[in-house]
Amino acid sequence: MKKIFFAVILACLLAGCTTYYNPVTKKTEYTVYSEQDEIDMGAAADEKLQKENKIIETPARIRQIGEKIGTVSDRPGLKYTIRIMENEEVNAFALPGGYIYLYTGLLDRSDSYDEIANVVGHEIAHVCARDGVNQMQKTLLYSIPAQILLQNRSEAIKQAVDAAFTITMLKYSREDEIRADTLGVTYAHRAGYNPEGMIAFFQKLQELENKSSSLQINFLRSHPDINARIENVRAVIKTLKPSSGSTWQYNPS
């Protein structure tokens, strides 16, 4: 941790830190990467993933979910792009700058657009909080010499991401994940989707995991305890009221 801290300080001194107001934490933060750098980083990672994986066309209804939730999120100015990756694992993740990846294994086990909307909301919450930027910064900082950043930041970031980026970089703390759940159901609710879709999805995955130990449910395994997450979401839903045009009612069961 100390090495990372001093590396950030050194990079700030050499390349020049910028300040960024984080709308989720409500704090002004120091970062090596500006919002444009974040977008460039996400675009480079997105390009790399598209080359290395089979991406299928995103259905219009799911694209619409991303657009609606993005508009009511804490960073409505970003363009949110949803990709569907052919992979039987039950997983989803977000890249910096607004790229959301959903695995076909996750979609195959979703029974409603409300469930998908809450998962998308969760991933957009990570983007809004810049969780992916912070995680990738810790690793990519060592791959981008400060003098190169001074000359051509976009190209330097692209080269570093192409050489060093892996999905395993996008691992978050328990606090990050609980916050993403909280914001995710809130965003889904604002967009007119039923936030209880998140509870239904969690419970379904929990049952699947209990029935099949071989099924890869990375959306659960790389995150906090599922029961704690369900209880947190229940508590958040109690504070929400049906939005205009919404028909859902809170069900405490």
PESULTA-V433946 format. One record per helix or strand of 2 or more residues. SS is the DSSP state (A for helix, B for strand). FROM is the first residue (numbers start at 0). TO is the last residue. If there is no record, write none. Layout:
ss:SS from:FROM to:TO
ss:SS from:FROM to:TO
This chain:
ss:A from:1 to:15
ss:B from:17 to:21
ss:B from:26 to:30
ss:A from:34 to:51
ss:B from:54 to:55
ss:A from:59 to:70
ss:B from:80 to:84
ss:B from:91 to:94
ss:B from:98 to:102
ss:A from:103 to:107
ss:A from:112 to:128
ss:A from:130 to:142
ss:A from:145 to:150
ss:A from:152 to:163
ss:A from:166 to:168
ss:A from:173 to:189
ss:A from:195 to:210
ss:A from:217 to:220
ss:A from:225 to:237
